[in-house]
Amino acid sequence: MMMTATEKLVVVFRSRLRADADMAALEPLGQRMYEVASTMPGFLSYKDFAAADGETLTLVEFADADTLRAWREHPEHREAQRRGREEFMSEYQIDVCRPERSYAFRAGG
């Protein structure tokens, strides 16, 4: 079934952790960021994936550019960004994408 493209934005966040990253500090920070983001208007979804080589991929969907901007500028998120650069990440790349087309299939439905 083909669906029409919408204003939806997809954030692709690829990252690698530093060898000395404090996982005991990072895990609750990540959980808190999910809690904050998931209650914001326009938040649609969040998924994390890990590759065997240590790279992680996070996909986050927002309804539109305004709701993504609100997330980007949220004070707790800004602080988490700072900590990520200073304490946890060895590298990251963020791509903000607008789907050109969207397709879906669900067995039985």
C-alpha positions in Angstrom: 0.0 0.0 0.0 1.5 3.4 -1.0 1.0 6.3 1.3 1.5 9.9 0.4 4.6 11.7 1.6 3.9 14.0 4.5 5.8 16.7 6.3 7.3 14.0 8.6 11.0 14.3 9.3 13.4 11.4 10.0 16.5 12.0 12.1 19.3 9.5 11.4 21.8 9.6 14.2 24.9 7.5 13.7 27.4 7.4 16.6 30.3 5.6 18.3 31.2 5.7 21.9 34.5 6.6 23.4 36.4 3.6 24.9 36.2 5.3 28.3 32.5 6.3 28.1 30.7 5.9 31.5 27.8 3.6 30.6 26.4 4.0 34.1 26.0 7.7 33.4 25.0 7.4 29.7 22.1 4.9 30.1 20.0 7.0 32.5 20.7 10.1 30.3 19.5 8.2 27.2 16.4 7.0 29.0 15.6 10.5 30.2 16.0 11.9 26.7 13.5 9.3 25.4 11.1 10.2 28.2 11.3 13.9 27.3 11.1 13.5 23.5 8.2 11.0 23.6 6.0 13.5 25.5 6.7 16.3 23.1 4.0 17.3 20.6 4.9 16.0 17.1 7.1 13.1 18.4 6.3 10.0 16.3 8.8 7.3 17.0 12.3 6.3 18.2 14.3 3.2 17.5 17.9 2.2 18.3 20.1 -0.3 16.5 23.7 -1.5 17.2 26.1 -2.9 14.6 28.7 -5.5 15.4 31.5 -3.0 14.8 30.3 -0.7 17.6 28.4 1.9 15.6 24.9 2.7 16.8 22.1 4.0 14.7 19.1 5.9 16.1 16.1 6.8 14.0 13.7 9.4 15.4 10.6 10.7 13.6 8.9 14.0 14.1 5.7 15.3 12.6 7.3 18.5 11.1 10.2 20.9 11.2 8.7 23.0 14.0 8.4 20.0 16.3 11.9 18.8 15.5 13.2 22.3 16.2 11.5 22.3 19.5 13.2 19.1 20.4 16.6 20.3 19.2 16.3 23.4 21.3 14.8 21.8 24.5 17.1 22.7 27.4 17.5 19.2 28.7 18.3 18.0 25.2 20.9 20.8 24.7 22.6 19.7 27.9 22.6 16.1 26.8 24.1 17.1 23.5 26.9 18.9 25.4 27.6 16.0 27.6 27.5 13.6 24.6 30.3 15.6 22.9 32.3 16.0 26.1 31.8 12.7 27.9 30.5 9.9 25.7 30.9 10.2 21.9 34.0 9.6 19.9 32.1 10.6 16.7 28.6 11.1 15.4 26.7 12.2 12.3 23.2 13.5 12.1 21.1 13.5 8.9 17.6 15.1 8.9 15.6 13.5 6.1 12.2 14.1 4.5 10.7 11.0 3.0 10.0 11.2 -0.7 7.7 8.3 -0.6 6.5 5.9 2.1 5.3 2.4 1.7 3.9 -0.1 4.3 2.9 -3.7 4.5 1.3 -5.5 7.4 0.4 -9.2 7.0 -3.3 -9.8 7.8 -4.2 -6.2 7.7 
